[in-house]
């Protein structure tokens, strides 16, 4: 999501800096008109010119995942702590933290979660993201708005591609909670335009069909093999409410799922 967001902001006439862990991607950023920095944020410390990256910056968008699948020992909250300390001394006063609805636990009753619900995930990744949210939100030196996005689709990305042809998939009745990339970008834009910081927003498309029905239909539309779901165990899931985004930001989702 980072590069499309940067391009959208550039089109609005803003100056944009971008970071990457790979030196090979710096030309890609430069060619897009982005001032690129090679940075790696870790619990052990931050490698790269973090001072130059944050200097003269009005708003910092933090958008990198815990990465526990690649490295189960990764200390994400430790990395966010290091980043928070760098922000404190940089002069940056506004932060947008791109979070995830994985901070909410799935239940057999398909709990409907709003921002009034305390994040309750028990997975390692979910707990790390909850911790990261608190580290940034509770820092008194700068104001953080947390945006929890659902599963990302768009720009050639869709979960059905990874589910097609598989069998024994769990939670056939569990609701989907997805959002299109274009809507993600516009929600961020709304936060920036309205200068709303110190808030939390859940952002998913406001329709939540069952997984089996939804992915079956999407597989047929794409000419893919229909995924098969396991009905031998009760389904668990959740429904994420985007009512606050629609109400406070007066946002209307433009892209379906």
ABEGO torsion letter per residue (X at the ends): XAAAAAAAAAAAGBBBBBBBABAAAAAAAAAAGBBBBBBBBBAAEBBEBAAAAABGBABBBBBBBAGAAABAABBAAAAAAAAAAAAAAAGBABBBBBBBAAABBBBAAGBBBBAABBBABABAAAAAAAAAAAAAAABAABBBBBBBBBBBBEGGBBAAAAABGBBGBBGAABBBBBBBAAAAAAAAAAAAAAGBBGBBBBBBBABBBBAAAAAAAAAAAAGBBBBBBBAABBBBEBBBBAAAAAAAAGBBBABBX
